[in-house]
Amino acid sequence: QSALTQPASVSGSPGQSITISCTGTSSDVGGYNYVSWYQQHPGKAPKLMIYEVSNRPSGVSNRFSGSKSGNTASLTISGLQAEDEADYYCSSYTSSSAWVFGGGTKLTVL
Amino acid sequence: QVQLVQSGSELKKPGASVKVSCKASGYTFTSYAMNWVRQAPGQGLEWMGWINTNTGNPTYAQGFTGRFVFSLDTSVSTAYLQISSLKAEDTAVYYCARDNGSGSFHPWGQGTLVTVSS
């Protein structure tokens, strides 16, 4: 199972919005609504930010939103803040009854 | 609160074995599956597989068969990852992560760094 494709890096200024894409196939992202997004700060464990494509867990800021179109899922962060600077990973369930992660995207807040 | 606490860092020589523990608290251990995820230095997350905490049946991802074993001790709400015949390329942080029942992993353990070096 190949990793999902994410851009290696994205950047934005405080207050701006950014979007991170996550591209898979019809056997994973496109075939299931089990797409989730994780935030990971350096030296820390990943934290769930979005589940089932667009749902936010309790306690996660509403500045984070998710969507999906075809084989590509997206994470949008609005009103960028310095604390949002981190690595972001998408994940999807697959037709092989397995899970696959994206390669990760480093978000830099300028 | 729901929490996963993993055992501490390990330094092992090539060919040795290591057993990482993941102790759950704040919920009924056998109600949620447990996943294991590897993160090599400077690299991304890699799903290793999962274990059904009700039946003890493990499922391993491609590339994690043979030397990797998932196990449980439900009496102490703990999941284990054992890696045998360690190689330098096994050096990584290993995370346990609860299957949230919604196609996602939450929470995660704090991670256990396993270093394999002679």
Boltz contact constraints between the chains, C-beta under 6 A:
constraints:
  - contact:
      token1: [A, 34]
      token2: [B, 103]
      max_distance: 6.0
  - contact:
      token1: [A, 36]
      token2: [B, 104]
      max_distance: 6.0
  - contact:
      token1: [A, 45]
      token2: [B, 108]
      max_distance: 6.0
  - contact:
      token1: [A, 45]
      token2: [B, 110]
      max_distance: 6.0
  - contact:
      token1: [A, 45]
      token2: [B, 111]
      max_distance: 6.0
  - contact:
      token1: [A, 46]
      token2: [B, 108]
      max_distance: 6.0
  - contact:
      token1: [A, 48]
      token2: [B, 104]
      max_distance: 6.0
  - contact:
      token1: [A, 48]
      token2: [B, 106]
      max_distance: 6.0
  - contact:
      token1: [A, 51]
      token2: [B, 102]
      max_distance: 6.0
  - contact:
      token1: [A, 51]
      token2: [B, 104]
      max_distance: 6.0
  - contact:
      token1: [A, 52]
      token2: [B, 102]
      max_distance: 6.0
  - contact:
      token1: [A, 52]
      token2: [B, 103]
      max_distance: 6.0
  - contact:
      token1: [A, 89]
      token2: [B, 45]
      max_distance: 6.0
  - contact:
      token1: [A, 93]
      token2: [B, 103]
      max_distance: 6.0
  - contact:
      token1: [A, 98]
      token2: [B, 61]
      max_distance: 6.0
  - contact:
      token1: [A, 99]
      token2: [B, 47]
      max_distance: 6.0
  - contact:
      token1: [A, 101]
      token2: [B, 45]
      max_distance: 6.0
  - contact:
      token1: [A, 103]
      token2: [B, 44]
      max_distance: 6.0
  - contact:
      token1: [A, 104]
      token2: [B, 44]
      max_distance: 6.0
